[in-house]
Amino acid sequence: MTHTPDFFQQLAALFQDMDRAWNETARQYDFECTGCEDNCCLSLFFHHTHIEKAYLVHGFNGLDTAEKNEILARARAYCDETFDLDRDTDASSKKIPCPLLVDGRCRLYLYRPMICRMHGLPHEIQRPGFPAVTGPGCHAGRFDEKNGRPFDRTPFYRQMAEIEMGFRIQTNQSGKIKQTIAQILMEISP
């Protein structure tokens, strides 16, 4: 029987491959992510896999108590500001820093989810029998199609789906999730 750490090793290997491919594509475009206003740390992202949620929590649990408490306070504030249903504002337009952002750096950088790793570059996803789904990349990028090819997310989504299915079977997880990092952290808040 496979244990959770085995799935964490598979996920870490996938993330290394993904980071390597992202960096290669970024070099083609001569692009550096330098903390623009459209960066992933200021965007409203939802995460959808149980394995990434467990991996993030695993990383969080490795922090000391004082740092956990500081991050949880930011997560609470993030949720209050983002999901305040009494306001007439569109939460997706807000630029609220991720609660893991400490002094301009992700405190759980090695454990950050897939979407945080793939943001920024022009990208494509190939679906069998359908046209490719494409995205233009972030607003700070000056992407010239002559200089590079879009970051192909397809093999990484496929691998993630395989890891996720194995993890769900092993841990008896079911159902869909759609949570921000702040919501994930608030679930483990004392």
SVG drawing of the C-alpha trace seen along z (x, -y; Angstrom):
<svg xmlns="http://www.w3.org/2000/svg" viewBox="-25 -47 41 49">
<polyline fill="none" stroke="black" stroke-width="0.4" points="0.0,0.0 1.3,-3.5 1.6,-6.1 1.1,-9.8 4.8,-10.7 5.1,-8.6 2.5,-10.9 4.4,-13.9 7.5,-12.6 5.6,-12.2 4.2,-15.7 7.6,-17.2 9.1,-15.5 6.2,-16.8 6.7,-20.3 10.5,-20.2 9.7,-19.2 7.1,-21.9 9.4,-24.6 12.2,-23.5 9.8,-23.6 8.4,-27.0 11.9,-28.4 12.8,-27.2 9.7,-28.8 10.4,-32.0 14.0,-32.1 12.6,-31.9 10.5,-35.0 13.3,-36.7 10.7,-37.0 11.4,-37.4 8.6,-37.4 9.5,-40.5 6.5,-41.0 4.2,-42.9 0.6,-43.7 -0.7,-40.7 1.4,-38.2 0.0,-35.0 0.6,-36.2 -2.0,-39.0 -4.5,-37.1 -7.6,-35.2 -6.8,-31.6 -8.8,-28.5 -7.0,-25.2 -8.8,-22.0 -6.7,-18.9 -6.6,-17.1 -2.9,-16.2 -1.9,-19.8 -4.0,-20.8 -2.4,-18.0 1.1,-19.0 0.6,-22.7 -0.7,-21.7 2.3,-19.4 4.7,-22.4 2.7,-24.7 2.9,-22.2 6.7,-22.4 6.7,-26.1 7.1,-27.2 4.0,-28.1 4.6,-31.9 4.9,-32.0 1.9,-29.7 -0.1,-32.1 1.0,-35.1 0.1,-33.4 -3.3,-32.2 -4.1,-35.8 -3.4,-36.9 -5.5,-34.0 -8.4,-35.1 -8.1,-38.7 -7.9,-37.5 -11.0,-35.5 -12.9,-38.3 -11.9,-40.8 -12.3,-38.4 -15.5,-36.6 -17.5,-39.4 -20.9,-38.8 -22.3,-42.0 -20.2,-44.1 -21.1,-44.9 -17.5,-44.5 -16.2,-41.8 -13.7,-39.8 -11.8,-38.7 -10.8,-42.4 -9.2,-42.8 -5.4,-42.6 -5.1,-41.1 -1.7,-39.4 -1.7,-35.7 -1.4,-35.0 1.8,-33.1 3.5,-36.2 6.0,-37.4 8.4,-40.3 7.7,-39.8 8.4,-36.0 6.2,-33.0 6.9,-31.3 6.0,-27.9 7.6,-28.4 8.6,-24.7 5.0,-23.6 3.1,-26.2 0.4,-24.7 0.5,-24.1 -1.3,-27.3 1.1,-29.4 3.9,-27.8 2.3,-28.2 1.1,-31.8 2.6,-34.5 3.5,-32.9 1.5,-32.5 0.2,-28.9 -1.8,-26.2 -3.7,-23.1 -4.4,-20.4 -7.6,-18.4 -8.2,-15.4 -10.8,-16.2 -10.9,-19.9 -9.0,-23.0 -6.2,-24.0 -7.2,-26.3 -4.7,-29.2 -3.9,-32.1 -2.0,-35.3 0.3,-35.4 0.4,-38.2 0.0,-41.8 3.7,-42.6 5.0,-40.2 5.9,-41.5 5.3,-38.3 6.3,-38.0 5.1,-34.8 8.2,-34.9 10.4,-34.6 8.8,-31.6 6.2,-29.0 3.4,-29.0 4.0,-27.0 2.3,-23.6 0.5,-22.8 -1.0,-19.6 1.5,-17.0 1.6,-18.5 -2.2,-18.5 -2.2,-14.8 0.5,-13.9 -1.4,-15.8 -4.6,-14.0 -2.8,-10.6 -1.2,-11.6 -4.5,-13.0 -6.5,-9.9 -4.0,-7.7 -4.0,-10.0 -7.8,-10.0 -8.0,-6.3 -5.3,-5.8 -6.7,-8.5 -10.4,-7.8 -10.9,-11.4 -13.9,-12.2 -15.7,-15.2 -14.5,-18.4 -12.7,-21.2 -12.4,-24.8 -10.5,-26.8 -8.0,-29.6 -4.8,-29.0 -6.3,-31.2 -9.4,-28.9 -7.2,-25.8 -5.3,-27.3 -8.4,-28.3 -9.6,-24.7 -6.6,-23.7 -6.8,-26.8 -7.1,-25.9"/>
</svg>
